[in-house]
């Protein structure tokens, strides 16, 4: 598989997904602070999702910069990863427009969990196919446990206190972004 074509295709899908999300942001109905305040859940979900997409795109770039060999398995895992990525605008829009509803608050972190888990599988496969490639800094065991645990807690919270799920996923995302950008590659 041609690595450059895979990376270029992935870059295009990432750009489209990030662009589609902004369509969920609507102009407030009124021209005062109350109108703006009514849009906060959608904006918060957008901010979280855009930040995560941007950081994951950065990690994807770093991962494939280390890869000399891209196998069919890596290609297929990347396709699965892109599938979960393309669901991010949908789950972001839904969670932003239905704060307090359990199902959107459950599906949003579930999608993030499946998406990040698939990235981890891509990292493992790239390192298996390229034995000299360094592990991605975002795949450290502690970070993965923190992120997956945070997403699982968000999913559980969605059935007890749905709005807390969105806040928690935001907090988990901020911690992970800081850790990724302050870590050295393993």
N, C-alpha and C positions, 0 to 999 in steps of 0.2 A: 504494500500500500504506500502511496506517495504521501509522505508526512506533510509536505507543504499544502497539498490539496485538502487534507483532513483539517489542518489548522486554519486554513482560509475559510473553509465551509463552516467550521465551528465559530470563528470570529464573526461571520455574517449572521449566524443564528443568535449568538449572544447579543449583537447589536440590535437585531430586530426585537428580541424579547425585552431588552431594556427600553426600547422605544415604545413598544406597545403598552408597557405599564403606565407610561405617562398619560395615556388616553383615559385612564381611570380617574385622573385628577380633574375635578370639575370646578368651574368658576363658582364662587359662593353666590347664593341666590340674592343675598342682601349685600350692601356695600359698607358693612360695619364689622366690628370685631366678632360679633355673634355669628355672622355668616361664615367668617373664616374659621371660627371655633368648631362649627358644625362639620367641617371638612377634615378635622384633625385625625380621625382614625384612618381615613384613606391615605392622607399624607404620611402618617407614621408608617403604615404598611409599605407604602411606596419607598420611603427613605430606607427602611430596613432591607427590602428586597433589592433595591438598586445598589446599595452598599455591598450586599452579599454577592450579587452578580458581578460587580466590579472586582471584588477581591478574588472571587473564584476564577474569573477570567485571567487575572494576573497569575494565579497559581497554575492554571491550565497552560498558560504561555511558558512559565518556568519549567513545568513538567515536560512539555514537548520539546523544549530547547535542549533537554538532556537526552532525548530519545534519538537514537540513530536508526533503530529498527521499529517499525510499526506493524504489528501483526494483525491478522484478521480479528483475533480476539480483542485487541485494543480498539480496533475500528468499531466492533460491535458494542463494546462497553461505552465508547464515546457516543455512539448513537443512542444508547439507553440514557446516558447522562444528559444528552441534549433533549431527549423526550421529557425528562423531569424538569429541565430548565424551561422548556416551552410551557409547562404548566404553572410556572411561577407568576406570570401576569394574571392568569385566571384566579389562582388562590389568593394573590395579593388584592385584586379587585374585590373578590368576594369577602375576604376578612375585613377589608376596609369599609365596605358598605354594610356589613352585618355584624358590627361589634356587639357582643352579648349573645350571639347565636353559637351554639356548641359545634355544629358541623363545620362551618367555615374555620372556626378557631382550632378545630382538630385537624382538618385537612391541610392547613397552611404549614404547621410544623411537620406533619407527616411527609409532605412533599419536600420540605427542606431536608428531612432526615434521609429520605430515599435518594435525593439529589447528591447530598454530601457523601453518603455511603457509596454511591456509584463512583464518585470521584476517587474515593479511597481505593476502590477496586481497579480503577484505571492506573493509579499510581503503582499499585502492587504489580499489575501486568507489565507496565513499562519497565519497572525495575527487574522483573523476571526476564523480559526480552532483552534488556540492556544491563547486564550485570554490573557495569561500572557506573551506572547512573545513581546519583545520590537520592536519598529519600526526600520527599517534599516536606518542608517544615510544617505544613498543616496536617501531616499524618502521624504526628507523635501520639503515643498511646494516651497520655494524660489529656491532650487536647481533644482527641477523638471521644474519649469517655465523657469529658465535660460537655462537648457539643451534643453527642447522642443522648446523654442523660438529660441535658437541658431541653432538647426537643421532646423527649419522652415525658418529662415533667409538664411541658407546655400542652402536650396532648391530653394528659390526665387532668390538668387544670381546666381545659376547655369544657369539661363536663361538670365542673364544680363552680368555677368562677371564670367564665369565658374572657372577659376583658384582661384579666391578669396574664392570660396566655400570650397576648400580643406584647405586653410590656416585657414579659420574661424572654420572649424570643428576641426582642430588641436588645435586652441586656446580654444575652448569650452571644448575639452577633457582634456587639461592641467588644466584648472580651476577646472573642476569637479574632477579630480584625486587629486588635492591638497585639495579641500574641503572635499572629502571623507576621506582622510587619516589624516586630521587635526580635524575632527569632532568627537564628542562623540555621542554615540547612543542616540536617543531620547527616 
